[in-house]
């Protein structure tokens, strides 16, 4: 399992580096992810509503 720990730390380091070097790009990425999650939630709500 040490490889999993190293990959996790590397991913965290990459995210920290990206946020420090490109804060605008990081904010836009988080915004796009939030929009995607909201879209999925809206679609799921529509699906459940249409079942009734």
Buried (B, 14 or more C-beta within 10 A) or exposed (E): EEEEEEEEEEEEEEEEEEBEEEEEEBEEBEEEEEEEEEEEEEEEEEEEEEEE
